[in-house]
Each structure stands twice: as C-alpha cells, then as structure tokens.
Amino acid sequence: MKKLQVELGDRSYPIYIGAGLINQAELYTQHIKAKQVMVVTNTTIAPLYLDKVLKNLQGFTVETVILPDGEQFKTLETVTHIFDKLLAGKFSRNATLIALGGGVIGDMGGFAAACYQRGIAFVQIPTTLLAQVDSSVGGKTGVNHPLGKNMIGAFYQPQCVIADADVLDTLDDRQLSAGLAEVIKYGLIRDLDFFEWLEANINALLARDKQALAYAIERSCINKAQIVSEDETETGVRATLNLGHTFGHAIETGAGYGTYLHGEAVAIGTCQAADLSRRKGWLTDADVDRIIALFKKCNLPTQPPEQLDSDRFLELMAVDKKNVNGQIRLILLSKIGVATLPIDVDKDLLIQTLNTYGRK
C-alpha cells in the first residue's frame, strides 16, 4: 500500500492506494470519530462492494442510501434523498458519510456531507479509475444544473481517500478508458515524463496490468495532491486541472447528461484545447497529432458532436466558473507538459477551432 498526503494544515488527509484496501477495516475506522455512519452508493456498485464495506463497520450504527447510477441523476433532487435518510435516522453532526462509488457518488456524497448540519465528516472510496485519479481528491463536491455542469457545489475535503485497485477489475472498458483521459491530463499540464510513460505503456493500462495501473494512479494522485495543497480553492494553479473541461462540460450539457461519460467529453475538449493552442502558435502540428493519437489509443472520442455548432458551444461555455466579466477563459498548453493559467482567449481563434476542429 502507498500512502500519500494532501497537505492542507489541520484539514490534511491521506490517500491510500493499493490492492485489497476495501477489505481493511482499520483504514475506515481510524477516520470515523462517532458511531453513526451513512454509506452512500448506487445501484451498480451496491451489489458488488456494499457488503464488503459494511463488514468493516461492525460496531457502528450504519445506514445506507442506494441511488440510481448515472450522470443524469447528479442533481439536487437526488441529493435530497441523502438528506432524507440522514434526517430520518437522526444523524448528528458527529456522523460520518462514506461515498462508495464513482465520481457522481463522490461529488453528491461530499456535497451532502458539506451541507448536512453545515458539515459532517466524509470518506471517499472511489470505484472508478477516473474517481481514483481525480474527482475523489481535492474536495470538489456538487451537482449539475440543466444550464451548466457542476455549477452548484462546495469545496469540502474528505477525511481520507481509499483507492483500491482491485475494484477496477469490475470496471467496464468504456469507464476504464474514460478514466485514462484524466490520467493523460496530468502528463499534459505538468508532467512530460509521465506523458511519455503513458505513450509507452498505454497498452498495458488498457490490458489492466496491475503494476501499470498502480503506477498511473499513484503518479496522478501525487500530481493532484501537490496542486491541491498549493491552491485548494482554485485561485491559481489548480485551474490548470481544467484543461479541456470548459469544452468538455459544454459537450456534456449540450448533448444531455449521460450521453458522454465525463472522461470522454474531456478527451474531446482536450483535443479542442490542443487545436486552439496550435492556433495560438504554441503547439506544433506534430504535438497536436501526438495528443490526439494517445486519446485514440485509449478508444476515446476525439471529435465534437455534430449537433453542437459554434454558437451553441459559445453559449454553453459562457457558463463556466473560470469566466470573468462574461469573458470566456480557457486553460491551454504552451507545450506538452506545461499548461497556462486561465487566459482570455481571442474569440476569433476560438470560433475557428469550434467551426473547424473535427468538422467535416
């Protein structure tokens, strides 16, 4: 087992990475301070892993909430079901909420924990690659709105993150590929050596080689933990983690939540960001081709949906947390391995990308 630390003063917490961790009771119990525990999961994960988690919570007063699975259910209405169960069970502010699932469960569970009685403790047990390398670390929680993704939420840090590589055995191939999109992001924004390692080892990752996956998870979490420790609330360098996300969120919203997995939309958005970086004169044609090729090797989409024209893209991209005074601000690449902080993009160049990249 590897143990990393997200350094945030008195709110610092560990990330445990390894195999078989979901069965290790002490990882849970050392972070639970009172008897009441609420486990939040979904209809896909509950049959696979809920009983294993519950076995580790003997001696606690435990209740569960099993939510529907899918990005389309990441709403305030769904989170209300968690509040209903917490209130009906008379859970106190000393209770702990465990989020057992992928990024949607982690985001909703964390948001419920942040809001219930103005904040109760919570633990992240991510069950997808994307959640293990990205969304479970850093304390971003929230839900979607019909007008914009993740626009309602809070920064709220967990007590710990338990990333068990064994749970990826039951992850379907599409979800695995979606998680690799976020893994690739770390190489692109700040870790050229890792990007080059991914190019050399992508087939091993797709074949679920345990050693390769463990390394990719650890390297991603090291990058994420360093960034979050430096900039918890995204006033600076943390914004670089959103490479491709402004485009990607527009795709998720415009196509309908759940049509594209988050990682799929981010892959397309990152290719669009790379294209725009080329138009800015920062990336070469060879750089862009190299980025697109790696996403394609992961069986990820790289072209935007035909139904989203540039006008619709711009309308959706205008609803983004990085924007200032109505100006669309984007993360771009000055070169592979180096991302820019949010910049005001020349609208003409942006429209060129939206009208041209991936269009017939």
TIGUFI-328714 format. One line per 3 residues: number of its first residue (from 1); for each residue x, y, z of N, C-alpha, C. Coordinates in steps of 0.2 Angstrom, whole numbers, plus 5000, padded with zeros to 4 digits. Example, Ala and Ser with C-alpha at 12.3 -4.5 7.8 and 13.67 -1.06 7.14 Angstrom:
! residues 2
1) 5066/4972/5039/5062/4978/5039/5066/4984/5039; 5064/4989/5035/5068/4995/5036/5064/5000/5039
! end
This chain:
! residues 360
1) 5004/4994/5000/5000/5000/5000/5004/5006/5000; 5003/5011/4996/5006/5018/4996/5001/5023/5000; 5004/5027/5003/5001/5032/5007/5003/5039/5005
4) 4999/5043/5002/5001/5050/5000/4997/5055/5005; 4999/5061/5005/4996/5066/5009/4994/5072/5006; 4988/5074/5006/4986/5081/5004/4987/5086/5010
7) 4992/5090/5009/4994/5094/5014/4990/5101/5014; 4985/5101/5019/4981/5107/5020/4980/5109/5027; 4986/5109/5031/4986/5111/5038/4982/5106/5042
10) 4977/5109/5046/4973/5104/5050/4968/5101/5047; 4967/5102/5040/4962/5098/5036/4966/5093/5031; 4972/5092/5033/4976/5087/5029/4973/5080/5029
13) 4974/5076/5024/4972/5069/5024/4976/5065/5020; 4975/5058/5021/4979/5053/5017/4975/5051/5011; 4979/5049/5006/4976/5045/5001/4979/5038/5001
16) 4976/5033/5002/4978/5026/5002/4977/5023/4995; 4983/5020/4992/4982/5017/4986/4985/5010/4986; 4982/5005/4984/4984/4998/4984/4979/4993/4982
19) 4980/4987/4983/4976/4981/4982/4972/4979/4988; 4966/4977/4988/4963/4974/4993/4961/4979/4999; 4962/4985/4998/4961/4990/5003/4953/4990/5006
22) 4949/4989/5001/4942/4989/5003/4940/4984/5009; 4944/4979/5010/4943/4974/5015/4947/4976/5021; 4950/4981/5022/4955/4983/5028/4951/4987/5032
25) 4948/4985/5037/4944/4989/5042/4947/4995/5045; 4953/4994/5047/4957/4999/5050/4958/5005/5046; 4958/5005/5040/4958/5011/5035/4952/5015/5036
28) 4946/5012/5037/4940/5016/5039/4939/5018/5046; 4940/5014/5050/4939/5015/5057/4943/5021/5060; 4949/5021/5058/4953/5027/5061/4951/5034/5059
31) 4947/5034/5054/4944/5041/5052/4937/5042/5054; 4934/5037/5058/4927/5038/5060/4927/5040/5067; 4925/5045/5069/4925/5048/5076/4919/5046/5080
34) 4913/5044/5077/4907/5043/5081/4904/5037/5078; 4898/5035/5081/4895/5028/5080/4891/5028/5073; 4888/5034/5072/4884/5034/5066/4888/5035/5059
37) 4886/5030/5055/4889/5030/5048/4884/5030/5043; 4884/5034/5038/4879/5033/5032/4884/5031/5026; 4882/5026/5023/4885/5024/5017/4881/5026/5011
40) 4884/5030/5006/4880/5032/5000/4883/5028/4994; 4879/5025/4990/4882/5021/4984/4877/5021/4979; 4877/5017/4974/4872/5017/4968/4871/5010/4967
43) 4866/5009/4962/4863/5003/4960/4868/4998/4957; 4873/5001/4954/4878/4997/4951/4884/4994/4956; 4886/4998/4960/4891/4997/4965/4888/4993/4971
46) 4882/4994/4973/4880/4991/4979/4880/4983/4979; 4878/4980/4973/4879/4973/4973/4886/4970/4973; 4890/4974/4971/4897/4972/4971/4901/4973/4977
49) 4900/4979/4980/4905/4981/4986/4902/4983/4992; 4895/4984/4992/4892/4987/4998/4893/4982/5004; 4892/4975/5003/4893/4971/5009/4900/4971/5012
52) 4905/4971/5007/4912/4971/5010/4913/4977/5014; 4910/4983/5012/4911/4989/5016/4908/4988/5023; 4902/4986/5023/4898/4985/5029/4901/4980/5034
55) 4905/4975/5031/4908/4971/5036/4913/4974/5040; 4916/4979/5037/4921/4983/5041/4919/4988/5046; 4912/4989/5046/4909/4994/5050/4905/4991/5056
58) 4907/4985/5058/4903/4981/5063/4905/4985/5070; 4900/4986/5074/4901/4990/5080/4898/4997/5079; 4897/4999/5072/4895/5006/5071/4887/5006/5070
61) 4884/5011/5070/4877/5011/5068/4876/5014/5061; 4875/5009/5056/4876/5010/5049/4869/5010/5046; 4868/5015/5041/4863/5015/5037/4865/5016/5030
64) 4861/5015/5025/4864/5015/5018/4859/5019/5013; 4861/5022/5008/4857/5025/5003/4860/5023/4997; 4855/5020/4993/4857/5017/4986/4854/5021/4981
67) 4857/5025/4977/4855/5030/4972/4855/5027/4965; 4851/5029/4960/4852/5027/4954/4859/5029/4951; 4861/5025/4946/4868/5026/4943/4867/5030/4937
70) 4872/5036/4936/4872/5039/4930/4873/5047/4931; 4876/5050/4927/4877/5057/4927/4871/5061/4927; 4866/5058/4924/4859/5062/4923/4856/5062/4930
73) 4858/5058/4935/4855/5059/4942/4859/5063/4947; 4864/5066/4944/4868/5071/4948/4865/5077/4949; 4860/5077/4953/4855/5083/4954/4854/5085/4961
76) 4851/5091/4962/4849/5092/4969/4843/5088/4972; 4839/5086/4967/4833/5081/4969/4836/5075/4971; 4841/5072/4968/4844/5066/4971/4848/5066/4977
79) 4851/5072/4978/4855/5073/4985/4850/5074/4990; 4844/5076/4989/4838/5076/4994/4837/5070/4997; 4838/5064/4993/4837/5058/4996/4842/5056/5001
82) 4848/5059/5001/4853/5058/5006/4851/5061/5012; 4849/5068/5011/4847/5072/5017/4841/5068/5020; 4836/5066/5016/4830/5062/5019/4832/5057/5024
85) 4837/5053/5022/4839/5047/5026/4843/5049/5032; 4847/5054/5031/4851/5057/5037/4846/5060/5042; 4841/5063/5040/4836/5066/5045/4832/5061/5048
88) 4829/5056/5044/4825/5051/5047/4829/5047/5052; 4835/5046/5051/4839/5042/5055/4842/5046/5061; 4840/5053/5061/4843/5057/5067/4850/5057/5067
91) 4853/5058/5062/4861/5058/5061/4863/5065/5064; 4868/5064/5069/4871/5071/5072/4876/5073/5068; 4879/5079/5070/4884/5082/5066/4891/5079/5067
94) 4891/5074/5072/4897/5070/5073/4897/5063/5068; 4892/5063/5064/4892/5057/5060/4897/5057/5054; 4898/5051/5051/4902/5051/5045/4898/5048/5039
97) 4899/5051/5033/4896/5049/5027/4902/5046/5023; 4901/5040/5021/4905/5036/5016/4903/5036/5009; 4906/5039/5004/4904/5039/4997/4908/5033/4994
100) 4904/5028/4992/4906/5022/4989/4904/5022/4982; 4908/5024/4977/4906/5024/4970/4911/5028/4966; 4908/5030/4960/4912/5034/4955/4912/5041/4957
103) 4914/5045/4952/4914/5052/4953/4907/5055/4954; 4902/5053/4952/4895/5055/4953/4893/5054/4960; 4894/5048/4963/4893/5047/4970/4897/5051/4975
106) 4904/5052/4973/4908/5055/4977/4907/5063/4977; 4905/5066/4971/4903/5073/4971/4896/5074/4975; 4891/5070/4974/4885/5070/4978/4886/5069/4985
109) 4889/5064/4987/4890/5062/4994/4894/5067/4998; 4899/5070/4994/4903/5075/4998/4899/5081/4998; 4895/5083/4993/4891/5089/4994/4886/5088/5000
112) 4883/5082/5000/4878/5081/5006/4881/5082/5012; 4887/5079/5013/4891/5080/5019/4893/5087/5021; 4895/5091/5016/4896/5098/5017/4890/5102/5019
115) 4884/5100/5017/4878/5104/5018/4875/5101/5025; 4875/5095/5026/4871/5092/5032/4873/5095/5038; 4869/5098/5042/4871/5102/5048/4877/5106/5048
118) 4878/5109/5042/4883/5113/5040/4890/5110/5040; 4890/5103/5039/4896/5099/5038/4897/5094/5043; 4897/5088/5040/4899/5081/5044/4905/5078/5040
121) 4908/5074/5043/4914/5071/5041/4912/5066/5035; 4917/5065/5030/4915/5060/5025/4922/5057/5022; 4921/5051/5020/4926/5047/5017/4925/5045/5010
124) 4930/5045/5006/4929/5044/4999/4932/5037/4998; 4928/5032/4995/4930/5026/4992/4928/5025/4985; 4933/5028/4981/4931/5029/4973/4932/5022/4970
127) 4927/5020/4966/4927/5014/4962/4928/5014/4955; 4929/5020/4952/4931/5020/4945/4938/5023/4945; 4942/5022/4939/4948/5025/4938/4948/5032/4938
130) 4943/5035/4935/4943/5042/4935/4942/5045/4942; 4938/5042/4946/4937/5045/4953/4943/5044/4957; 4947/5038/4956/4953/5037/4960/4958/5042/4958
133) 4959/5044/4952/4965/5048/4950/4963/5055/4950; 4956/5057/4951/4955/5064/4950/4949/5066/4955; 4943/5064/4954/4937/5068/4957/4937/5066/4965
136) 4940/5061/4967/4939/5059/4974/4944/5063/4978; 4949/5066/4975/4955/5070/4978/4954/5078/4977; 4954/5081/4983/4954/5089/4982/4948/5092/4984
139) 4942/5089/4986/4937/5092/4990/4932/5095/4985; 4932/5095/4979/4927/5097/4975/4921/5093/4975; 4915/5096/4977/4909/5092/4978/4903/5096/4974
142) 4898/5093/4972/4892/5097/4969/4888/5093/4965; 4884/5096/4962/4879/5093/4957/4878/5097/4951; 4875/5095/4946/4874/5098/4939/4867/5102/4940
145) 4867/5107/4935/4861/5110/4934/4859/5110/4926; 4853/5110/4924/4852/5110/4917/4856/5115/4913; 4857/5121/4916/4861/5126/4912/4869/5125/4912
148) 4871/5121/4917/4878/5120/4917/4880/5115/4922; 4886/5112/4921/4889/5106/4924/4893/5108/4931; 4891/5105/4936/4895/5107/4942/4895/5114/4945
151) 4889/5117/4943/4889/5124/4945/4886/5125/4952; 4884/5120/4955/4881/5121/4962/4885/5116/4966; 4889/5118/4971/4893/5114/4975/4897/5118/4980
154) 4902/5114/4983/4906/5117/4988/4913/5114/4988; 4918/5117/4991/4925/5114/4992/4924/5111/4999; 4925/5105/5000/4924/5101/5006/4928/5095/5006
157) 4934/5095/5010/4939/5090/5010/4936/5083/5014; 4938/5077/5011/4936/5071/5015/4941/5070/5020; 4940/5065/5025/4944/5063/5030/4950/5059/5027
160) 4948/5055/5022/4953/5051/5018/4950/5049/5012; 4955/5046/5007/4953/5043/5001/4956/5036/5001; 4952/5031/5000/4954/5024/4999/4953/5022/4992
163) 4959/5021/4988/4959/5019/4981/4961/5012/4981; 4956/5008/4980/4958/5000/4980/4958/4998/4972; 4964/4997/4970/4965/4995/4963/4961/4989/4961
166) 4959/4984/4966/4956/4978/4964/4949/4980/4962; 4946/4985/4964/4939/4986/4962/4938/4988/4954; 4944/4990/4951/4944/4991/4944/4943/4985/4940
169) 4944/4979/4943/4943/4973/4940/4935/4972/4937; 4931/4975/4940/4924/4975/4938/4922/4981/4934; 4927/4986/4933/4925/4992/4929/4925/4990/4921
172) 4920/4992/4918/4919/4990/4911/4924/4994/4907; 4926/4992/4901/4931/4995/4897/4930/5002/4895; 4923/5004/4894/4922/5011/4892/4924/5016/4898
175) 4922/5014/4904/4924/5018/4910/4931/5018/4911; 4935/5012/4910/4942/5012/4911/4945/5018/4906; 4943/5018/4900/4945/5022/4895/4944/5030/4897
178) 4938/5031/4900/4936/5037/4902/4941/5040/4908; 4943/5035/4912/4947/5037/4917/4954/5039/4915; 4956/5036/4909/4963/5037/4907/4963/5044/4904
181) 4957/5047/4902/4958/5054/4899/4960/5059/4905; 4958/5057/4911/4960/5062/4916/4968/5060/4918; 4970/5054/4917/4977/5052/4919/4981/5056/4914
184) 4979/5056/4907/4983/5059/4902/4984/5066/4904; 4978/5069/4906/4978/5076/4908/4984/5078/4912; 4986/5074/4917/4992/5076/4922/4998/5077/4918
187) 4999/5072/4913/5005/5072/4909/5005/5079/4905; 5000/5081/4902/4999/5086/4898/5000/5093/4901; 4998/5094/4907/4998/5100/4911/5004/5101/4915
190) 5008/5096/4917/5013/5097/4921/5019/5092/4922; 5018/5086/4918/5022/5080/4919/5024/5077/4913; 5029/5080/4909/5030/5077/4902/5033/5070/4903
193) 5037/5069/4908/5040/5062/4909/5034/5057/4909; 5029/5059/4913/5023/5054/4914/5019/5054/4907; 5019/5059/4903/5015/5059/4897/5019/5054/4892
196) 5026/5054/4892/5030/5049/4888/5029/5042/4891; 5029/5041/4898/5027/5035/4900/5021/5032/4898; 5016/5036/4898/5009/5034/4896/5009/5032/4888
199) 5013/5036/4884/5013/5034/4877/5016/5027/4877; 5021/5025/4881/5025/5019/4880/5021/5013/4884; 5016/5015/4888/5013/5009/4892/5005/5009/4892
202) 5003/5013/4887/4995/5013/4886/4992/5006/4885; 4996/5002/4881/4993/4995/4880/4992/4991/4887; 4997/4992/4891/4997/4988/4897/4992/4991/4902
205) 4990/4997/4902/4985/5000/4905/4978/4998/4903; 4977/4998/4896/4971/4995/4893/4970/4988/4895; 4976/4984/4896/4975/4977/4897/4974/4976/4905
208) 4974/4981/4909/4973/4981/4916/4979/4978/4920; 4985/4979/4917/4991/4977/4920/4991/4980/4927; 4991/4976/4933/4990/4979/4939/4996/4984/4941
211) 5002/4982/4939/5008/4986/4941/5007/4993/4937; 5005/4993/4931/5005/4999/4927/4999/5003/4930; 4994/5000/4931/4988/5004/4934/4990/5007/4941
214) 4993/5003/4945/4995/5006/4952/5000/5012/4951; 5004/5011/4946/5009/5017/4945/5005/5023/4942; 5001/5022/4937/4997/5028/4935/4993/5031/4940
217) 4989/5027/4944/4985/5030/4950/4990/5034/4954; 4995/5031/4956/5000/5035/4961/5002/5041/4958; 5005/5041/4952/5008/5047/4949/5003/5052/4948
220) 4997/5050/4946/4991/5055/4945/4989/5058/4952; 4989/5054/4957/4987/5057/4964/4993/5061/4967; 4999/5060/4965/5004/5064/4968/5004/5071/4964
223) 5002/5071/4958/5001/5077/4954/4995/5081/4957; 4990/5078/4958/4984/5081/4961/4985/5084/4968; 4988/5079/4972/4989/5082/4979/4993/5088/4979
226) 4998/5088/4975/5003/5094/4975/4999/5100/4973; 4995/5100/4968/4992/5105/4966/4986/5108/4971; 4983/5103/4974/4978/5105/4979/4981/5108/4985
229) 4986/5105/4987/4990/5108/4993/4992/5115/4992; 4994/5117/4986/4996/5123/4984/4990/5128/4983; 4985/5126/4981/4979/5130/4979/4973/5126/4979
232) 4970/5126/4986/4964/5122/4987/4958/5125/4984; 4957/5131/4983/4951/5134/4981/4951/5137/4974; 4956/5135/4970/4957/5136/4963/4957/5144/4961
235) 4961/5147/4965/4963/5154/4963/4969/5155/4959; 4972/5149/4958/4978/5149/4954/4980/5143/4950; 4985/5139/4952/4987/5134/4948/4982/5128/4947
238) 4978/5127/4952/4973/5122/4952/4968/5122/4946; 4968/5128/4943/4963/5129/4937/4966/5125/4931; 4973/5124/4931/4976/5120/4926/4973/5113/4925
241) 4970/5111/4931/4967/5104/4931/4961/5104/4926; 4959/5110/4924/4953/5110/4920/4954/5110/4912; 4960/5108/4911/4962/5108/4904/4957/5103/4900
244) 4954/5106/4895/4949/5103/4891/4942/5103/4894; 4941/5105/4900/4935/5104/4904/4930/5109/4902; 4932/5115/4900/4927/5120/4898/4923/5118/4891
247) 4927/5115/4887/4924/5112/4881/4920/5106/4883; 4923/5102/4887/4920/5095/4889/4914/5096/4892; 4913/5101/4897/4907/5102/4901/4902/5105/4896
250) 4903/5109/4891/4899/5111/4886/4896/5105/4882; 4900/5100/4881/4898/5094/4877/4893/5090/4881; 4895/5089/4888/4891/5085/4892/4884/5088/4893
253) 4884/5095/4894/4877/5099/4895/4873/5099/4888; 4877/5100/4883/4873/5101/4876/4871/5095/4873; 4874/5089/4875/4872/5083/4872/4867/5079/4877
256) 4867/5082/4883/4862/5079/4888/4867/5075/4892; 4866/5076/4899/4870/5072/4904/4869/5065/4903; 4875/5061/4903/4875/5054/4902/4876/5052/4895
259) 4875/5056/4890/4877/5054/4883/4884/5052/4883; 4888/5057/4885/4895/5056/4885/4897/5055/4893; 4902/5050/4894/4905/5050/4900/4909/5056/4901
262) 4911/5058/4907/4915/5064/4909/4921/5064/4905; 4925/5058/4906/4931/5057/4903/4931/5058/4895; 4926/5055/4892/4925/5055/4885/4924/5063/4883
265) 4920/5066/4886/4919/5074/4885/4926/5077/4886; 4930/5076/4891/4936/5079/4892/4941/5077/4887; 4941/5071/4884/4946/5069/4879/4944/5074/4873
268) 4938/5074/4871/4937/5079/4865/4939/5086/4867; 4937/5088/4873/4938/5095/4874/4946/5096/4875; 4950/5092/4877/4957/5092/4877/4960/5093/4870
271) 4957/5089/4865/4959/5089/4858/4957/5096/4855; 4952/5099/4857/4950/5106/4855/4954/5111/4858; 4956/5110/4864/4961/5115/4868/4968/5114/4864
274) 4970/5108/4862/4976/5107/4859/4976/5111/4852; 4970/5110/4849/4970/5114/4842/4970/5121/4843; 4967/5124/4848/4967/5131/4849/4974/5133/4851
277) 4978/5129/4855/4984/5131/4857/4989/5131/4851; 4988/5127/4846/4991/5127/4840/4990/5133/4836; 4983/5135/4836/4982/5142/4833/4985/5148/4836
280) 4986/5147/4842/4990/5152/4846/4997/5152/4845; 5000/5147/4841/5007/5147/4839/5011/5143/4845; 5008/5140/4849/5011/5137/4855/5013/5129/4854
283) 5008/5126/4851/5009/5119/4849/5011/5118/4842; 5015/5113/4840/5015/5111/4833/5010/5107/4830; 5010/5106/4824/5005/5101/4821/5007/5094/4824
286) 5013/5092/4825/5016/5086/4827/5013/5085/4835; 5014/5090/4838/5011/5090/4845/5004/5088/4846; 5000/5091/4842/4993/5090/4842/4991/5083/4840
289) 4995/5081/4834/4994/5074/4832/4996/5069/4837; 5001/5070/4841/5003/5066/4846/4998/5065/4852; 4995/5071/4854/4990/5071/4859/4984/5067/4857
292) 4981/5069/4851/4975/5065/4848/4977/5058/4847; 4983/5056/4845/4984/5049/4844/4984/5045/4851; 4986/5048/4857/4986/5045/4863/4979/5044/4865
295) 4974/5049/4864/4967/5048/4866/4964/5042/4862; 4966/5042/4855/4963/5037/4851/4965/5030/4853; 4971/5029/4855/4974/5023/4858/4970/5021/4864
298) 4967/5025/4867/4963/5024/4873/4956/5022/4871; 4954/5022/4865/4947/5021/4862/4943/5027/4865; 4945/5033/4865/4941/5038/4867/4939/5043/4861
301) 4933/5046/4861/4932/5050/4856/4936/5056/4856; 4937/5059/4850/4942/5065/4849/4938/5070/4845; 4932/5069/4843/4929/5074/4839/4922/5076/4842
304) 4920/5083/4842/4914/5085/4845/4908/5083/4842; 4903/5082/4845/4896/5080/4842/4894/5085/4837; 4891/5082/4832/4889/5087/4826/4884/5092/4828
307) 4880/5090/4832/4874/5094/4834/4876/5101/4837; 4882/5101/4840/4884/5107/4844/4888/5111/4839; 4885/5117/4836/4888/5121/4832/4892/5126/4836
310) 4896/5131/4833/4900/5136/4837/4895/5140/4841; 4889/5142/4839/4885/5147/4843/4883/5143/4849; 4881/5137/4849/4879/5133/4855/4885/5132/4859
313) 4890/5130/4857/4896/5129/4861/4898/5136/4865; 4898/5141/4861/4899/5148/4865/4894/5149/4870; 4888/5148/4869/4883/5149/4874/4884/5144/4880
316) 4886/5138/4879/4887/5134/4885/4893/5135/4888; 4898/5137/4885/4905/5139/4888/4905/5145/4892; 4900/5149/4890/4899/5155/4894/4897/5154/4901
319) 4894/5148/4903/4893/5146/4910/4898/5142/4912; 4904/5145/4915/4910/5142/4917/4913/5145/4923; 4915/5142/4928/4917/5145/4934/4924/5149/4933
322) 4927/5148/4928/4934/5152/4926/4932/5158/4923; 4926/5159/4920/4925/5165/4916/4925/5171/4921; 4927/5177/4918/4927/5183/4922/4924/5189/4918
325) 4919/5192/4921/4915/5198/4917/4913/5196/4910; 4910/5190/4910/4907/5187/4903/4913/5185/4898; 4919/5185/4900/4924/5183/4895/4926/5176/4896
328) 4926/5172/4891/4927/5165/4891/4935/5164/4892; 4937/5161/4898/4944/5160/4899/4945/5153/4899; 4951/5151/4896/4952/5144/4895/4959/5142/4897
331) 4960/5136/4899/4967/5133/4900/4970/5130/4893; 4975/5132/4891/4978/5130/4885/4985/5127/4887; 4989/5124/4882/4995/5121/4883/5001/5126/4879
334) 5005/5128/4883/5011/5132/4879/5016/5127/4876; 5016/5121/4879/5019/5115/4876/5017/5109/4880; 5018/5103/4877/5016/5097/4880/5020/5097/4887
337) 5016/5096/4892/5019/5096/4899/5019/5103/4903; 5016/5108/4899/5016/5114/4903/5009/5118/4901; 5005/5119/4906/4998/5122/4904/4999/5129/4906
340) 4994/5133/4903/4994/5140/4905/4989/5141/4911; 4989/5146/4915/4983/5148/4919/4978/5151/4915; 4972/5151/4917/4966/5154/4913/4968/5160/4910
343) 4967/5160/4903/4968/5166/4899/4962/5168/4895; 4961/5175/4894/4956/5177/4889/4958/5175/4882; 4954/5171/4879/4956/5169/4873/4953/5173/4867
346) 4957/5174/4862/4954/5178/4856/4948/5174/4853; 4943/5178/4853/4936/5175/4851/4937/5172/4844; 4940/5176/4840/4940/5173/4833/4944/5167/4832
349) 4949/5166/4836/4953/5160/4836/4949/5154/4839; 4945/5156/4844/4941/5151/4847/4935/5148/4842; 4932/5153/4839/4927/5151/4834/4930/5147/4828
352) 4936/5148/4826/4940/5144/4821/4940/5137/4823; 4942/5136/4830/4943/5129/4832/4936/5126/4833; 4931/5130/4835/4924/5127/4836/4921/5125/4829
355) 4923/5129/4824/4920/5128/4817/4924/5123/4813; 4930/5122/4815/4935/5118/4811/4937/5111/4813; 4939/5111/4820/4942/5105/4823/4936/5100/4823
358) 4938/5094/4820/4933/5088/4820/4927/5089/4815; 4927/5094/4812/4921/5095/4807/4923/5093/4800; 4918/5090/4797/4919/5088/4790/4919/5093/4785
! end
